[in-house]
Amino acid sequence: MELKEKIESLIQELNFEKVYVSGTPLLLRDGIYYKITFVKGLNSYVIEFASSYDEAVKNMFEDGDIYPISLGEDQLISQLHHDLKKIYLND
């Protein structure tokens, strides 16, 4: 399974809803909007989040964490899973 597919699987496991805001694909859970994107210049995945629909519409996302590809797939997925649950979702 490719890294992108592993991230998709994690998103489903954590019950994020896929939504579009102003044409941008986002993840929604508990009223918070998230973007997990690959930033080529950093060679990393990055989490950004907006605390409301209005902030998401205005593209006012707060910087979250960075997950470099250099971690390796397993470590990157493990760290992303941990951070999403403990930091972002407070599970």
For each residue, the residues with C-beta under 8 A, 3 or more apart:
1: 5 6 9
2: 5 6
3: 6 7 69 73 76 77
4: 7 8
5: 1 2 8 9
6: 1 2 3 9 10 73 77
7: 3 4 10 11 36 45 77 80
8: 4 5 11 12
9: 1 5 6 12 13
10: 6 7 13 14 77 80 81 84
11: 7 8 14 16 18 27 36
12: 8 9 15 16
13: 9 10
14: 10 11 29 81 84 85 89
15: 12 29
16: 11 12 27 28 29 34
17: 27 28 29
18: 11 25 26 27 28
19: 25 26 27 28 33
20: 23 24 25 26
21: 24 26 33 53 56 57
22: 56 57 59
23: 20
24: 20 21 35 56 59
25: 18 19 20
26: 18 19 20 21 33 34 35 56
27: 11 16 17 18 19 33 34 35 36
28: 16 17 18 19 31 32 33 34
29: 14 15 16 17 32 34 89
30: 89
31: 28 51 52
32: 28 29 49 50 51 88
33: 19 21 26 27 28 49 50 52 53 55 56 61
34: 16 26 27 28 29 47 48 49 64 88
35: 24 26 27 46 47 48 49 61
36: 7 11 27 45 46 47 80
37: 45 46 48
38: 44 45 46
39: 42 43 44 45 46 66
40: 43
41:
42: 39 46 66 68
43: 39 40 68 69 70
44: 38 39 66 67 68 69
45: 7 36 37 38 39 66 67 69 76 80
46: 35 36 37 38 39 42 63 64 65 66 67
47: 34 35 36 64 65 67 80 83 84 88
48: 34 35 37 61 62 63 64
49: 32 33 34 35 61 62 64 88
50: 32 33 55 56 60 61 62
51: 31 32 55 62
52: 31 33 55 56
53: 21 33 56 57
54: 57 58
55: 33 50 51 52 58 60 61
56: 21 22 24 26 33 50 52 53 59 60 61
57: 21 22 53 54
58: 54 55
59: 22 24 56
60: 50 55 56
61: 33 35 48 49 50 55 56
62: 48 49 50 51
63: 46 48
64: 34 46 47 48 49 88
65: 46 47 83 87
66: 39 42 44 45 46
67: 44 45 46 47 71 76 79 80
68: 42 43 44 71 76
69: 3 43 44 45 76
70: 43
71: 67 68 75 76 79
72: 75 76
73: 3 6 76 77
74: 77 78
75: 71 72 78 79
76: 3 45 67 68 69 71 72 73 79 80
77: 3 6 7 10 73 74 80 81
78: 74 75 81 82
79: 67 71 75 76 82 83
80: 7 10 36 45 47 67 76 77 83 84
81: 10 14 77 78 84 85
82: 78 79 85 86
83: 47 65 79 80 86 87 88
84: 10 14 47 80 81 87 88 89
85: 14 81 82 88 89 91
86: 82 83 89 90 91
87: 65 83 84 90
88: 32 34 47 49 64 83 84 85
89: 14 29 30 84 85 86
90: 86 87
91: 85 86
